[in-house]
Amino acid sequence: MANVIPVDRIDAEARKLDPARVLLTVLAVIPFVLGWLLGKAWLVVAWLWTAAVVGWREACKPRAVDAEGDGT
């Protein structure tokens, strides 16, 4: 049976953990994740805004007049 869970090793390593370090790590994860999410949200907002500005500029460009001169 090669797929046996090493419970003894897990138990031994869990007993070595420092509760203060674990708490600090957990507390550090919260602002990190918030910052990461805000960064991604800002990227989405910036991308959408830029797409709207580029679309606006494209819509405001003067249209090329075709050979007959009717503008369509």
All heavy atoms as TSV, in Angstrom:
chain	resi	resn	atom	element	x	y	z
A	1	MET	N	N	0.838	-1.193	0.000
A	1	MET	CA	C	0.000	0.000	0.000
A	1	MET	C	C	0.872	1.241	0.000
A	1	MET	O	O	1.361	1.659	1.033
A	1	MET	CB	C	-0.888	0.017	1.234
A	1	MET	CG	C	-2.034	-0.901	1.187
A	1	MET	SD	S	-3.112	-0.421	2.530
A	1	MET	CE	C	-4.273	-1.697	2.433
A	2	ALA	N	N	1.064	1.828	-1.141
A	2	ALA	CA	C	1.931	2.994	-1.279
A	2	ALA	C	C	1.198	4.292	-0.942
A	2	ALA	O	O	1.827	5.299	-0.696
A	2	ALA	CB	C	2.483	3.057	-2.683
A	3	ASN	N	N	-0.115	4.294	-0.923
A	3	ASN	CA	C	-0.894	5.507	-0.712
A	3	ASN	C	C	-1.384	5.646	0.721
A	3	ASN	O	O	-2.498	6.089	0.967
A	3	ASN	CB	C	-2.086	5.549	-1.663
A	3	ASN	CG	C	-1.658	5.685	-3.101
A	3	ASN	OD1	O	-0.609	6.238	-3.372
A	3	ASN	ND2	N	-2.449	5.179	-4.014
A	4	VAL	N	N	-0.558	5.292	1.690
A	4	VAL	CA	C	-0.938	5.408	3.088
A	4	VAL	C	C	-0.605	6.819	3.568
A	4	VAL	O	O	0.473	7.342	3.293
A	4	VAL	CB	C	-0.185	4.362	3.944
A	4	VAL	CG1	C	-0.513	4.535	5.399
A	4	VAL	CG2	C	-0.523	2.966	3.468
A	5	ILE	N	N	-1.516	7.430	4.286
A	5	ILE	CA	C	-1.300	8.776	4.818
A	5	ILE	C	C	-0.344	8.682	6.001
A	5	ILE	O	O	-0.596	7.928	6.946
A	5	ILE	CB	C	-2.641	9.403	5.253
A	5	ILE	CG1	C	-3.559	9.516	4.033
A	5	ILE	CG2	C	-2.416	10.752	5.901
A	5	ILE	CD1	C	-4.959	9.966	4.358
A	6	PRO	N	N	0.736	9.463	6.001
A	6	PRO	CA	C	1.722	9.399	7.081
A	6	PRO	C	C	1.257	10.181	8.322
A	6	PRO	O	O	1.772	11.257	8.637
A	6	PRO	CB	C	2.970	10.016	6.463
A	6	PRO	CG	C	2.438	10.968	5.449
A	6	PRO	CD	C	1.177	10.341	4.933
A	7	VAL	N	N	0.311	9.637	9.031
A	7	VAL	CA	C	-0.296	10.313	10.180
A	7	VAL	C	C	0.740	10.605	11.259
A	7	VAL	O	O	0.726	11.686	11.864
A	7	VAL	CB	C	-1.467	9.465	10.750
A	7	VAL	CG1	C	-2.054	10.114	11.991
A	7	VAL	CG2	C	-2.529	9.267	9.687
A	8	ASP	N	N	1.657	9.696	11.506
A	8	ASP	CA	C	2.669	9.906	12.539
A	8	ASP	C	C	3.549	11.111	12.202
A	8	ASP	O	O	3.849	11.931	13.073
A	8	ASP	CB	C	3.535	8.653	12.710
A	8	ASP	CG	C	2.751	7.482	13.263
A	8	ASP	OD1	O	1.696	7.734	13.902
A	8	ASP	OD2	O	3.171	6.329	13.050
A	9	ARG	N	N	3.956	11.209	10.943
A	9	ARG	CA	C	4.792	12.347	10.536
A	9	ARG	C	C	4.024	13.657	10.606
A	9	ARG	O	O	4.549	14.680	11.045
A	9	ARG	CB	C	5.321	12.116	9.124
A	9	ARG	CG	C	6.479	13.061	8.804
A	9	ARG	CD	C	7.138	12.710	7.499
A	9	ARG	NE	N	6.483	13.536	6.476
A	9	ARG	CZ	C	6.415	13.220	5.191
A	9	ARG	NH1	N	6.926	12.101	4.762
A	9	ARG	NH2	N	5.833	14.017	4.334
A	10	ILE	N	N	2.764	13.620	10.211
A	10	ILE	CA	C	1.923	14.819	10.283
A	10	ILE	C	C	1.762	15.250	11.725
A	10	ILE	O	O	1.883	16.440	12.061
A	10	ILE	CB	C	0.549	14.561	9.612
A	10	ILE	CG1	C	0.724	14.358	8.112
A	10	ILE	CG2	C	-0.408	15.719	9.884
A	10	ILE	CD1	C	-0.527	13.862	7.412
A	11	ASP	N	N	1.511	14.300	12.612
A	11	ASP	CA	C	1.354	14.608	14.035
A	11	ASP	C	C	2.631	15.213	14.609
A	11	ASP	O	O	2.585	16.206	15.338
A	11	ASP	CB	C	0.969	13.335	14.797
A	11	ASP	CG	C	0.617	13.613	16.236
A	11	ASP	OD1	O	-0.181	14.541	16.472
A	11	ASP	OD2	O	1.168	12.916	17.125
A	12	ALA	N	N	3.784	14.646	14.264
A	12	ALA	CA	C	5.064	15.145	14.786
A	12	ALA	C	C	5.342	16.565	14.291
A	12	ALA	O	O	5.782	17.428	15.065
A	12	ALA	CB	C	6.189	14.206	14.373
A	13	GLU	N	N	5.087	16.832	13.014
A	13	GLU	CA	C	5.330	18.176	12.480
A	13	GLU	C	C	4.334	19.183	13.023
A	13	GLU	O	O	4.678	20.338	13.262
A	13	GLU	CB	C	5.299	18.147	10.954
A	13	GLU	CG	C	6.505	17.448	10.365
A	13	GLU	CD	C	6.569	17.561	8.857
A	13	GLU	OE1	O	6.059	18.562	8.305
A	13	GLU	OE2	O	7.132	16.648	8.231
A	14	ALA	N	N	3.101	18.772	13.246
A	14	ALA	CA	C	2.089	19.668	13.800
A	14	ALA	C	C	2.448	20.089	15.218
A	14	ALA	O	O	2.201	21.226	15.629
A	14	ALA	CB	C	0.725	18.996	13.781
A	15	ARG	N	N	3.046	19.200	15.993
A	15	ARG	CA	C	3.444	19.526	17.359
A	15	ARG	C	C	4.608	20.518	17.387
A	15	ARG	O	O	4.813	21.212	18.376
A	15	ARG	CB	C	3.805	18.260	18.116
A	15	ARG	CG	C	2.599	17.390	18.400
A	15	ARG	CD	C	2.992	16.133	19.170
A	15	ARG	NE	N	1.877	15.213	19.238
A	15	ARG	CZ	C	0.889	15.303	20.133
A	15	ARG	NH1	N	0.882	16.257	21.018
A	15	ARG	NH2	N	-0.088	14.418	20.118
A	16	LYS	N	N	5.390	20.605	16.311
A	16	LYS	CA	C	6.528	21.519	16.250
A	16	LYS	C	C	6.124	22.948	15.885
A	16	LYS	O	O	6.921	23.860	16.013
A	16	LYS	CB	C	7.542	21.027	15.218
A	16	LYS	CG	C	8.236	19.748	15.599
A	16	LYS	CD	C	9.201	19.336	14.480
A	16	LYS	CE	C	9.794	17.977	14.727
A	16	LYS	NZ	N	10.656	17.540	13.611
A	17	LEU	N	N	4.918	23.121	15.399
A	17	LEU	CA	C	4.483	24.450	14.963
A	17	LEU	C	C	4.373	25.407	16.142
A	17	LEU	O	O	3.878	25.055	17.213
A	17	LEU	CB	C	3.138	24.367	14.247
A	17	LEU	CG	C	3.139	23.705	12.876
A	17	LEU	CD1	C	1.711	23.634	12.334
A	17	LEU	CD2	C	4.026	24.459	11.907
A	18	ASP	N	N	4.827	26.655	15.902
A	18	ASP	CA	C	4.722	27.714	16.908
A	18	ASP	C	C	3.376	28.425	16.703
A	18	ASP	O	O	3.131	28.997	15.636
A	18	ASP	CB	C	5.873	28.693	16.726
A	18	ASP	CG	C	5.847	29.836	17.716
A	18	ASP	OD1	O	5.163	29.720	18.753
A	18	ASP	OD2	O	6.525	30.849	17.448
A	19	PRO	N	N	2.505	28.412	17.715
A	19	PRO	CA	C	1.184	29.031	17.552
A	19	PRO	C	C	1.255	30.509	17.167
A	19	PRO	O	O	0.430	30.996	16.385
A	19	PRO	CB	C	0.514	28.850	18.912
A	19	PRO	CG	C	1.233	27.722	19.548
A	19	PRO	CD	C	2.627	27.767	19.022
A	20	ALA	N	N	2.231	31.230	17.678
A	20	ALA	CA	C	2.353	32.655	17.363
A	20	ALA	C	C	2.682	32.858	15.879
A	20	ALA	O	O	2.135	33.750	15.225
A	20	ALA	CB	C	3.425	33.295	18.233
A	21	ARG	N	N	3.575	32.028	15.343
A	21	ARG	CA	C	3.909	32.137	13.918
A	21	ARG	C	C	2.735	31.764	13.032
A	21	ARG	O	O	2.507	32.387	11.989
A	21	ARG	CB	C	5.094	31.230	13.587
A	21	ARG	CG	C	6.414	31.910	13.726
A	21	ARG	CD	C	7.515	30.994	13.250
A	21	ARG	NE	N	7.674	31.020	11.809
A	21	ARG	CZ	C	8.636	31.669	11.192
A	21	ARG	NH1	N	9.510	32.340	11.878
A	21	ARG	NH2	N	8.721	31.632	9.891
A	22	VAL	N	N	2.010	30.756	13.435
A	22	VAL	CA	C	0.833	30.355	12.655
A	22	VAL	C	C	-0.191	31.483	12.650
A	22	VAL	O	O	-0.745	31.833	11.605
A	22	VAL	CB	C	0.226	29.044	13.209
A	22	VAL	CG1	C	-1.099	28.743	12.528
A	22	VAL	CG2	C	1.200	27.887	13.041
A	23	LEU	N	N	-0.440	32.087	13.805
A	23	LEU	CA	C	-1.387	33.198	13.897
A	23	LEU	C	C	-0.923	34.381	13.055
A	23	LEU	O	O	-1.723	34.995	12.339
A	23	LEU	CB	C	-1.572	33.619	15.355
A	23	LEU	CG	C	-2.539	34.767	15.600
A	23	LEU	CD1	C	-3.942	34.387	15.144
A	23	LEU	CD2	C	-2.540	35.161	17.063
A	24	LEU	N	N	0.372	34.696	13.133
A	24	LEU	CA	C	0.911	35.797	12.344
A	24	LEU	C	C	0.747	35.530	10.841
A	24	LEU	O	O	0.374	36.425	10.086
A	24	LEU	CB	C	2.393	36.006	12.672
A	24	LEU	CG	C	3.085	37.153	11.956
A	24	LEU	CD1	C	2.427	38.476	12.307
A	24	LEU	CD2	C	4.556	37.170	12.309
A	25	THR	N	N	0.985	34.308	10.446
A	25	THR	CA	C	0.822	33.945	9.030
A	25	THR	C	C	-0.628	34.093	8.600
A	25	THR	O	O	-0.919	34.653	7.534
A	25	THR	CB	C	1.303	32.505	8.789
A	25	THR	OG1	O	2.663	32.405	9.183
A	25	THR	CG2	C	1.151	32.104	7.339
A	26	VAL	N	N	-1.532	33.606	9.430
A	26	VAL	CA	C	-2.960	33.704	9.098
A	26	VAL	C	C	-3.382	35.166	9.030
A	26	VAL	O	O	-4.114	35.580	8.120
A	26	VAL	CB	C	-3.812	32.915	10.118
A	26	VAL	CG1	C	-5.284	33.212	9.941
A	26	VAL	CG2	C	-3.544	31.427	9.987
A	27	LEU	N	N	-2.899	35.975	9.975
A	27	LEU	CA	C	-3.247	37.398	9.973
A	27	LEU	C	C	-2.622	38.130	8.785
A	27	LEU	O	O	-3.195	39.086	8.276
A	27	LEU	CB	C	-2.824	38.055	11.280
A	27	LEU	CG	C	-3.621	37.636	12.514
A	27	LEU	CD1	C	-3.043	38.292	13.759
A	27	LEU	CD2	C	-5.093	37.973	12.365
A	28	ALA	N	N	-1.463	37.707	8.333
A	28	ALA	CA	C	-0.817	38.343	7.179
A	28	ALA	C	C	-1.526	37.974	5.882
A	28	ALA	O	O	-1.504	38.746	4.915
A	28	ALA	CB	C	0.647	37.938	7.110
A	29	VAL	N	N	-2.152	36.826	5.849
A	29	VAL	CA	C	-2.842	36.391	4.637
A	29	VAL	C	C	-4.046	37.288	4.338
A	29	VAL	O	O	-4.328	37.594	3.181
A	29	VAL	CB	C	-3.266	34.910	4.765
A	29	VAL	CG1	C	-4.279	34.529	3.708
A	29	VAL	CG2	C	-2.050	34.003	4.679
A	30	ILE	N	N	-4.718	37.752	5.373
A	30	ILE	CA	C	-5.934	38.552	5.180
A	30	ILE	C	C	-5.651	39.841	4.403
A	30	ILE	O	O	-6.272	40.077	3.366
A	30	ILE	CB	C	-6.630	38.813	6.531
A	30	ILE	CG1	C	-7.127	37.489	7.110
A	30	ILE	CG2	C	-7.769	39.814	6.372
A	30	ILE	CD1	C	-7.574	37.566	8.550
A	31	PRO	N	N	-4.716	40.699	4.836
A	31	PRO	CA	C	-4.463	41.910	4.028
A	31	PRO	C	C	-3.837	41.602	2.674
A	31	PRO	O	O	-4.078	42.320	1.698
A	31	PRO	CB	C	-3.513	42.751	4.889
A	31	PRO	CG	C	-3.015	41.871	5.949
A	31	PRO	CD	C	-3.972	40.729	6.089
A	32	PHE	N	N	-3.054	40.528	2.597
A	32	PHE	CA	C	-2.476	40.151	1.307
A	32	PHE	C	C	-3.575	39.822	0.309
A	32	PHE	O	O	-3.572	40.312	-0.826
A	32	PHE	CB	C	-1.541	38.946	1.473
A	32	PHE	CG	C	-0.995	38.446	0.164
A	32	PHE	CD1	C	0.113	39.051	-0.399
A	32	PHE	CD2	C	-1.608	37.405	-0.508
A	32	PHE	CE1	C	0.610	38.603	-1.612
A	32	PHE	CE2	C	-1.118	36.957	-1.717
A	32	PHE	CZ	C	-0.002	37.558	-2.278
A	33	VAL	N	N	-4.520	39.008	0.720
A	33	VAL	CA	C	-5.616	38.612	-0.181
A	33	VAL	C	C	-6.475	39.820	-0.531
A	33	VAL	O	O	-6.877	39.993	-1.688
A	33	VAL	CB	C	-6.451	37.473	0.449
A	33	VAL	CG1	C	-7.716	37.223	-0.342
A	33	VAL	CG2	C	-5.621	36.204	0.539
A	34	LEU	N	N	-6.738	40.680	0.451
A	34	LEU	CA	C	-7.517	41.892	0.156
A	34	LEU	C	C	-6.794	42.775	-0.862
A	34	LEU	O	O	-7.402	43.286	-1.799
A	34	LEU	CB	C	-7.786	42.669	1.437
A	34	LEU	CG	C	-8.834	42.083	2.372
A	34	LEU	CD1	C	-8.894	42.884	3.664
A	34	LEU	CD2	C	-10.193	42.053	1.708
A	35	GLY	N	N	-5.495	42.948	-0.677
A	35	GLY	CA	C	-4.721	43.742	-1.625
A	35	GLY	C	C	-4.700	43.128	-3.006
A	35	GLY	O	O	-4.819	43.825	-4.021
A	36	TRP	N	N	-4.552	41.808	-3.062
A	36	TRP	CA	C	-4.542	41.110	-4.342
A	36	TRP	C	C	-5.877	41.294	-5.048
A	36	TRP	O	O	-5.922	41.581	-6.254
A	36	TRP	CB	C	-4.237	39.628	-4.114
A	36	TRP	CG	C	-4.053	38.845	-5.360
A	36	TRP	CD1	C	-2.908	38.692	-6.066
A	36	TRP	CD2	C	-5.057	38.098	-6.062
A	36	TRP	NE1	N	-3.125	37.892	-7.160
A	36	TRP	CE2	C	-4.433	37.515	-7.192
A	36	TRP	CE3	C	-6.414	37.870	-5.842
A	36	TRP	CZ2	C	-5.134	36.730	-8.087
A	36	TRP	CZ3	C	-7.095	37.085	-6.747
A	36	TRP	CH2	C	-6.460	36.525	-7.847
A	37	LEU	N	N	-6.979	41.133	-4.295
A	37	LEU	CA	C	-8.306	41.283	-4.901
A	37	LEU	C	C	-8.547	42.712	-5.374
A	37	LEU	O	O	-9.113	42.939	-6.448
A	37	LEU	CB	C	-9.392	40.865	-3.901
A	37	LEU	CG	C	-9.499	39.366	-3.637
A	37	LEU	CD1	C	-10.476	39.105	-2.497
A	37	LEU	CD2	C	-9.906	38.617	-4.883
A	38	LEU	N	N	-8.116	43.695	-4.563
A	38	LEU	CA	C	-8.275	45.091	-4.976
A	38	LEU	C	C	-7.449	45.386	-6.224
A	38	LEU	O	O	-7.890	46.122	-7.107
A	38	LEU	CB	C	-7.881	46.035	-3.844
A	38	LEU	CG	C	-8.871	46.128	-2.693
A	38	LEU	CD1	C	-8.281	46.945	-1.551
A	38	LEU	CD2	C	-10.177	46.742	-3.161
A	39	GLY	N	N	-6.260	44.819	-6.298
A	39	GLY	CA	C	-5.431	45.000	-7.489
A	39	GLY	C	C	-6.096	44.431	-8.727
A	39	GLY	O	O	-6.086	45.049	-9.797
A	40	LYS	N	N	-6.676	43.243	-8.607
A	40	LYS	CA	C	-7.371	42.629	-9.744
A	40	LYS	C	C	-8.614	43.431	-10.103
A	40	LYS	O	O	-8.922	43.630	-11.284
A	40	LYS	CB	C	-7.753	41.181	-9.433
A	40	LYS	CG	C	-6.564	40.264	-9.331
A	40	LYS	CD	C	-5.811	40.192	-10.636
A	40	LYS	CE	C	-4.625	39.268	-10.535
A	40	LYS	NZ	N	-3.847	39.194	-11.743
A	41	ALA	N	N	-9.346	43.903	-9.089
A	41	ALA	CA	C	-10.546	44.705	-9.354
A	41	ALA	C	C	-10.169	46.003	-10.068
A	41	ALA	O	O	-10.855	46.426	-11.012
A	41	ALA	CB	C	-11.286	45.002	-8.048
A	42	TRP	N	N	-9.059	46.637	-9.625
A	42	TRP	CA	C	-8.619	47.866	-10.279
A	42	TRP	C	C	-8.231	47.596	-11.730
A	42	TRP	O	O	-8.526	48.389	-12.622
A	42	TRP	CB	C	-7.444	48.486	-9.537
A	42	TRP	CG	C	-6.841	49.606	-10.322
A	42	TRP	CD1	C	-5.635	49.625	-10.931
A	42	TRP	CD2	C	-7.465	50.861	-10.639
A	42	TRP	NE1	N	-5.457	50.803	-11.606
A	42	TRP	CE2	C	-6.572	51.583	-11.439
A	42	TRP	CE3	C	-8.691	51.429	-10.335
A	42	TRP	CZ2	C	-6.870	52.854	-11.921
A	42	TRP	CZ3	C	-8.979	52.693	-10.820
A	42	TRP	CH2	C	-8.085	53.391	-11.596
A	43	LEU	N	N	-7.569	46.471	-11.974
A	43	LEU	CA	C	-7.189	46.121	-13.335
A	43	LEU	C	C	-8.424	45.980	-14.222
A	43	LEU	O	O	-8.441	46.457	-15.358
A	43	LEU	CB	C	-6.383	44.828	-13.344
A	43	LEU	CG	C	-5.890	44.348	-14.705
A	43	LEU	CD1	C	-4.955	45.380	-15.327
A	43	LEU	CD2	C	-5.200	43.013	-14.563
A	44	VAL	N	N	-9.468	45.370	-13.710
A	44	VAL	CA	C	-10.711	45.213	-14.473
A	44	VAL	C	C	-11.337	46.580	-14.750
A	44	VAL	O	O	-11.730	46.880	-15.882
A	44	VAL	CB	C	-11.704	44.292	-13.725
A	44	VAL	CG1	C	-13.083	44.354	-14.351
A	44	VAL	CG2	C	-11.182	42.870	-13.700
A	45	VAL	N	N	-11.405	47.436	-13.732
A	45	VAL	CA	C	-11.987	48.774	-13.909
A	45	VAL	C	C	-11.164	49.578	-14.913
A	45	VAL	O	O	-11.718	50.232	-15.809
A	45	VAL	CB	C	-12.083	49.506	-12.548
A	45	VAL	CG1	C	-12.435	50.973	-12.734
A	45	VAL	CG2	C	-13.098	48.823	-11.652
A	46	ALA	N	N	-9.840	49.537	-14.776
A	46	ALA	CA	C	-8.975	50.281	-15.691
A	46	ALA	C	C	-9.130	49.765	-17.123
A	46	ALA	O	O	-9.166	50.553	-18.082
A	46	ALA	CB	C	-7.515	50.170	-15.238
A	47	TRP	N	N	-9.212	48.442	-17.289
A	47	TRP	CA	C	-9.371	47.867	-18.620
A	47	TRP	C	C	-10.703	48.293	-19.234
A	47	TRP	O	O	-10.769	48.684	-20.405
A	47	TRP	CB	C	-9.284	46.343	-18.531
A	47	TRP	CG	C	-9.127	45.669	-19.853
A	47	TRP	CD1	C	-7.978	45.374	-20.486
A	47	TRP	CD2	C	-10.188	45.226	-20.712
A	47	TRP	NE1	N	-8.242	44.756	-21.686
A	47	TRP	CE2	C	-9.598	44.657	-21.852
A	47	TRP	CE3	C	-11.584	45.255	-20.623
A	47	TRP	CZ2	C	-10.345	44.126	-22.890
A	47	TRP	CZ3	C	-12.322	44.731	-21.666
A	47	TRP	CH2	C	-11.706	44.172	-22.777
A	48	LEU	N	N	-11.778	48.231	-18.447
A	48	LEU	CA	C	-13.092	48.623	-18.966
A	48	LEU	C	C	-13.125	50.109	-19.318
A	48	LEU	O	O	-13.689	50.502	-20.342
A	48	LEU	CB	C	-14.182	48.292	-17.943
A	48	LEU	CG	C	-14.440	46.804	-17.718
A	48	LEU	CD1	C	-15.416	46.615	-16.571
A	48	LEU	CD2	C	-14.963	46.141	-18.979
A	49	TRP	N	N	-12.538	50.944	-18.466
A	49	TRP	CA	C	-12.498	52.383	-18.734
A	49	TRP	C	C	-11.722	52.652	-20.023
A	49	TRP	O	O	-12.158	53.427	-20.872
A	49	TRP	CB	C	-11.868	53.125	-17.564
A	49	TRP	CG	C	-11.785	54.599	-17.823
A	49	TRP	CD1	C	-10.689	55.296	-18.232
A	49	TRP	CD2	C	-12.846	55.543	-17.736
A	49	TRP	NE1	N	-11.005	56.612	-18.399
A	49	TRP	CE2	C	-12.315	56.798	-18.098
A	49	TRP	CE3	C	-14.184	55.446	-17.394
A	49	TRP	CZ2	C	-13.096	57.939	-18.120
A	49	TRP	CZ3	C	-14.952	56.601	-17.410
A	49	TRP	CH2	C	-14.411	57.824	-17.770
A	50	THR	N	N	-10.570	52.012	-20.164
A	50	THR	CA	C	-9.751	52.200	-21.356
A	50	THR	C	C	-10.494	51.733	-22.600
A	50	THR	O	O	-10.438	52.393	-23.646
A	50	THR	CB	C	-8.412	51.445	-21.213
A	50	THR	OG1	O	-7.762	51.902	-20.021
A	50	THR	CG2	C	-7.516	51.671	-22.394
A	51	ALA	N	N	-11.187	50.622	-22.503
A	51	ALA	CA	C	-11.980	50.146	-23.648
A	51	ALA	C	C	-13.057	51.159	-24.014
A	51	ALA	O	O	-13.303	51.416	-25.207
A	51	ALA	CB	C	-12.608	48.789	-23.309
A	52	ALA	N	N	-13.692	51.756	-23.025
A	52	ALA	CA	C	-14.722	52.763	-23.306
A	52	ALA	C	C	-14.112	53.998	-23.972
A	52	ALA	O	O	-14.671	54.544	-24.926
A	52	ALA	CB	C	-15.431	53.156	-22.007
A	53	VAL	N	N	-12.940	54.437	-23.498
A	53	VAL	CA	C	-12.287	55.607	-24.084
A	53	VAL	C	C	-11.866	55.321	-25.523
A	53	VAL	O	O	-12.079	56.148	-26.420
A	53	VAL	CB	C	-11.071	56.033	-23.221
A	53	VAL	CG1	C	-10.214	57.062	-23.940
A	53	VAL	CG2	C	-11.548	56.570	-21.884
A	54	VAL	N	N	-11.285	54.156	-25.755
A	54	VAL	CA	C	-10.872	53.800	-27.121
A	54	VAL	C	C	-12.101	53.694	-28.029
A	54	VAL	O	O	-12.087	54.165	-29.170
A	54	VAL	CB	C	-10.058	52.488	-27.121
A	54	VAL	CG1	C	-9.847	51.966	-28.527
A	54	VAL	CG2	C	-8.722	52.701	-26.419
A	55	GLY	N	N	-13.177	53.115	-27.522
A	55	GLY	CA	C	-14.410	53.037	-28.308
A	55	GLY	C	C	-14.973	54.413	-28.621
A	55	GLY	O	O	-15.432	54.668	-29.748
A	56	TRP	N	N	-14.925	55.302	-27.645
A	56	TRP	CA	C	-15.401	56.677	-27.846
A	56	TRP	C	C	-14.579	57.359	-28.943
A	56	TRP	O	O	-15.127	58.003	-29.831
A	56	TRP	CB	C	-15.279	57.454	-26.536
A	56	TRP	CG	C	-15.722	58.876	-26.648
A	56	TRP	CD1	C	-14.969	59.933	-27.037
A	56	TRP	CD2	C	-17.035	59.383	-26.393
A	56	TRP	NE1	N	-15.715	61.077	-27.017
A	56	TRP	CE2	C	-16.981	60.772	-26.629
A	56	TRP	CE3	C	-18.220	58.808	-25.978
A	56	TRP	CZ2	C	-18.100	61.575	-26.463
A	56	TRP	CZ3	C	-19.322	59.622	-25.812
A	56	TRP	CH2	C	-19.269	60.987	-26.056
A	57	ARG	N	N	-13.256	57.213	-28.855
A	57	ARG	CA	C	-12.388	57.842	-29.855
A	57	ARG	C	C	-12.640	57.266	-31.243
A	57	ARG	O	O	-12.628	58.002	-32.234
A	57	ARG	CB	C	-10.930	57.651	-29.476
A	57	ARG	CG	C	-10.527	58.491	-28.290
A	57	ARG	CD	C	-9.088	58.239	-27.922
A	57	ARG	NE	N	-8.743	58.959	-26.694
A	57	ARG	CZ	C	-7.757	58.630	-25.899
A	57	ARG	NH1	N	-6.999	57.579	-26.186
A	57	ARG	NH2	N	-7.514	59.327	-24.805
A	58	GLU	N	N	-12.852	55.961	-31.324
A	58	GLU	CA	C	-13.145	55.340	-32.619
A	58	GLU	C	C	-14.469	55.860	-33.172
A	58	GLU	O	O	-14.595	56.098	-34.367
A	58	GLU	CB	C	-13.186	53.815	-32.481
A	58	GLU	CG	C	-11.837	53.175	-32.338
A	58	GLU	CD	C	-10.987	53.310	-33.588
A	58	GLU	OE1	O	-11.509	53.114	-34.705
A	58	GLU	OE2	O	-9.791	53.629	-33.440
A	59	ALA	N	N	-15.452	56.032	-32.304
A	59	ALA	CA	C	-16.762	56.502	-32.760
A	59	ALA	C	C	-16.712	57.958	-33.206
A	59	ALA	O	O	-17.498	58.359	-34.074
A	59	ALA	CB	C	-17.793	56.339	-31.647
A	60	CYS	N	N	-15.810	58.729	-32.640
A	60	CYS	CA	C	-15.727	60.161	-32.968
A	60	CYS	C	C	-14.841	60.452	-34.171
A	60	CYS	O	O	-14.785	61.591	-34.626
A	60	CYS	CB	C	-15.217	60.945	-31.760
A	60	CYS	SG	S	-16.413	60.966	-30.410
A	61	LYS	N	N	-14.153	59.470	-34.696
A	61	LYS	CA	C	-13.310	59.680	-35.867
A	61	LYS	C	C	-14.181	60.042	-37.062
A	61	LYS	O	O	-15.279	59.496	-37.225
A	61	LYS	CB	C	-12.543	58.405	-36.217
A	61	LYS	CG	C	-11.311	58.178	-35.431
A	61	LYS	CD	C	-10.610	56.934	-35.981
A	61	LYS	CE	C	-9.355	56.636	-35.246
A	61	LYS	NZ	N	-8.699	55.417	-35.753
A	62	PRO	N	N	-13.708	60.949	-37.881
A	62	PRO	CA	C	-14.475	61.238	-39.100
A	62	PRO	C	C	-14.437	60.012	-40.020
A	62	PRO	O	O	-13.425	59.331	-40.132
A	62	PRO	CB	C	-13.738	62.417	-39.738
A	62	PRO	CG	C	-12.410	62.465	-39.063
A	62	PRO	CD	C	-12.531	61.771	-37.758
A	63	ARG	N	N	-15.579	59.726	-40.597
A	63	ARG	CA	C	-15.667	58.560	-41.500
A	63	ARG	C	C	-15.038	58.894	-42.844
A	63	ARG	O	O	-15.140	60.012	-43.322
A	63	ARG	CB	C	-17.119	58.167	-41.717
A	63	ARG	CG	C	-17.719	57.475	-40.518
A	63	ARG	CD	C	-18.998	56.824	-40.897
A	63	ARG	NE	N	-20.074	57.704	-40.450
A	63	ARG	CZ	C	-21.324	57.592	-40.782
A	63	ARG	NH1	N	-21.708	56.642	-41.599
A	63	ARG	NH2	N	-22.236	58.398	-40.325
A	64	ALA	N	N	-14.439	57.915	-43.443
A	64	ALA	CA	C	-13.866	58.092	-44.778
A	64	ALA	C	C	-15.005	58.176	-45.797
A	64	ALA	O	O	-15.971	57.419	-45.726
A	64	ALA	CB	C	-12.938	56.930	-45.116
A	65	VAL	N	N	-14.893	59.074	-46.696
A	65	VAL	CA	C	-15.924	59.245	-47.726
A	65	VAL	C	C	-15.587	58.296	-48.869
A	65	VAL	O	O	-14.456	58.221	-49.329
A	65	VAL	CB	C	-15.953	60.710	-48.237
A	65	VAL	CG1	C	-16.997	60.886	-49.306
A	65	VAL	CG2	C	-16.195	61.650	-47.073
A	66	ASP	N	N	-16.629	57.567	-49.331
A	66	ASP	CA	C	-16.374	56.629	-50.417
A	66	ASP	C	C	-16.277	57.360	-51.762
A	66	ASP	O	O	-16.392	58.575	-51.834
A	66	ASP	CB	C	-17.442	55.522	-50.457
A	66	ASP	CG	C	-18.821	56.071	-50.734
A	66	ASP	OD1	O	-18.952	57.292	-50.979
A	66	ASP	OD2	O	-19.776	55.284	-50.731
A	67	ALA	N	N	-16.102	56.621	-52.811
A	67	ALA	CA	C	-15.849	57.190	-54.144
A	67	ALA	C	C	-17.014	58.042	-54.654
A	67	ALA	O	O	-16.799	59.031	-55.324
A	67	ALA	CB	C	-15.534	56.074	-55.131
A	68	GLU	N	N	-18.264	57.671	-54.307
A	68	GLU	CA	C	-19.393	58.447	-54.788
A	68	GLU	C	C	-19.610	59.714	-53.987
A	68	GLU	O	O	-20.352	60.602	-54.403
A	68	GLU	CB	C	-20.699	57.621	-54.729
A	68	GLU	CG	C	-20.784	56.535	-55.792
A	68	GLU	CD	C	-20.518	55.164	-55.200
A	68	GLU	OE1	O	-20.832	54.939	-54.021
A	68	GLU	OE2	O	-19.979	54.318	-55.914
A	69	GLY	N	N	-19.035	59.775	-52.774
A	69	GLY	CA	C	-19.141	60.999	-52.005
A	69	GLY	C	C	-20.411	61.087	-51.161
A	69	GLY	O	O	-20.723	62.169	-50.682
A	70	ASP	N	N	-21.164	59.986	-50.994
A	70	ASP	CA	C	-22.378	60.069	-50.200
A	70	ASP	C	C	-22.132	59.805	-48.716
A	70	ASP	O	O	-23.051	59.928	-47.908
A	70	ASP	CB	C	-23.468	59.143	-50.749
A	70	ASP	CG	C	-23.064	57.669	-50.703
A	70	ASP	OD1	O	-21.953	57.372	-50.243
A	70	ASP	OD2	O	-23.883	56.837	-51.136
A	71	GLY	N	N	-20.937	59.383	-48.336
A	71	GLY	CA	C	-20.602	59.196	-46.936
A	71	GLY	C	C	-21.073	57.890	-46.306
A	71	GLY	O	O	-20.984	57.719	-45.121
A	72	THR	N	N	-21.624	57.002	-47.089
A	72	THR	CA	C	-22.106	55.735	-46.523
A	72	THR	C	C	-21.169	54.610	-46.840
A	72	THR	O	O	-20.387	54.628	-47.714
A	72	THR	CB	C	-23.522	55.376	-47.036
A	72	THR	OG1	O	-23.520	55.348	-48.447
A	72	THR	CG2	C	-24.504	56.373	-46.506
